[in-house]
Amino acid sequence: MSRRRRRRSTSKVAAAQRRYRRAIFTVLEQRGEECECCHAPARHVHHIITVATSGIDSELAFEPANMMVLCDDCHVLMHPGSKNRNMWWRMAESGKSRGHALNRVGR
């Protein structure tokens, strides 16, 4: 019996992950792979209201209006408390920044 329960919960998680990936690919197809902040080439889809807050089961996690396409630099700026918090300082100092928000650092 426990195996069946485990399988069902695993299949629910897998289904949510597939739906999540489809939502992200849809946003990238609709908006293109250009940063919505600085218009640099982009590859990240950022949730305005985080999935950690809303939960993966929430409809908000799959809502395109809650997502933004961002470049690496702008995405790091959206997560200032994350492990990458010093990365944008290093990038700004080395002149490798692409995002317009990073070009304002130190001014």
C-alpha positions in Angstrom: 0.0 0.0 0.0 2.8 2.5 0.8 4.4 1.8 -2.6 1.2 2.9 -4.3 0.9 6.0 -2.2 4.6 6.8 -2.9 4.0 6.3 -6.7 1.0 8.6 -6.7 2.8 11.4 -4.9 5.8 11.0 -7.2 3.6 11.1 -10.3 1.9 14.3 -8.9 5.3 15.9 -8.5 6.4 14.8 -11.9 3.2 16.1 -13.5 3.7 19.5 -11.7 7.3 19.6 -13.0 6.3 18.9 -16.6 3.6 21.6 -16.3 6.1 24.0 -14.9 8.6 23.3 -17.7 5.8 23.8 -20.3 4.9 27.1 -18.8 8.5 28.3 -18.9 8.9 27.3 -22.5 5.7 29.0 -23.4 6.8 32.2 -21.8 10.1 32.1 -23.7 8.4 31.4 -27.0 5.9 34.2 -26.5 8.3 36.9 -25.3 11.5 35.8 -27.0 14.9 35.3 -25.4 15.5 38.9 -24.7 15.8 40.4 -21.2 12.7 42.4 -20.3 14.8 44.8 -18.2 17.9 45.6 -20.4 17.2 43.8 -23.7 20.3 41.7 -23.5 20.2 38.0 -24.6 18.3 36.1 -21.8 17.8 32.6 -20.6 16.2 32.9 -17.2 12.5 33.0 -16.4 12.0 34.7 -13.1 8.9 34.5 -11.0 7.7 37.9 -9.6 6.0 36.2 -6.7 8.3 33.3 -5.9 7.4 29.7 -6.2 8.7 29.3 -2.6 6.0 31.8 -1.5 3.1 30.6 -3.7 4.0 26.9 -3.8 4.5 24.6 -6.8 0.9 23.5 -6.5 -0.4 27.1 -6.8 -1.7 28.3 -10.1 0.5 31.4 -9.7 3.6 29.2 -10.3 2.3 28.5 -13.8 0.8 32.0 -14.6 2.8 33.7 -17.4 1.8 37.1 -16.0 3.9 36.2 -12.9 7.0 35.5 -15.0 9.7 37.7 -16.5 12.4 36.8 -19.0 15.8 38.0 -17.6 19.5 37.9 -18.5 22.0 36.5 -16.0 22.9 39.9 -14.6 19.4 41.2 -14.1 18.3 37.8 -12.6 21.1 38.0 -10.1 19.9 41.5 -9.1 16.4 40.1 -8.5 17.9 37.7 -5.9 20.1 40.0 -3.8 20.2 37.7 -0.7 21.2 34.6 -2.7 24.5 32.9 -2.8 25.4 34.9 -5.9 25.0 38.3 -4.1 28.7 39.2 -4.7 28.8 38.0 -8.3 27.3 41.2 -9.7 30.0 43.3 -7.9 32.7 41.2 -9.4 31.1 41.5 -12.9 30.7 45.3 -12.6 34.4 45.7 -11.5 35.6 43.6 -14.4 33.4 45.4 -17.0 31.7 42.2 -18.1 28.2 43.3 -17.2 25.5 43.3 -19.9 22.5 44.5 -17.9 21.9 48.2 -17.6 21.1 47.8 -13.9 24.7 46.6 -13.3 26.2 49.6 -15.1 24.7 51.8 -12.4 26.7 50.1 -9.6 29.2 52.4 -8.0 27.8 55.6 -9.5 
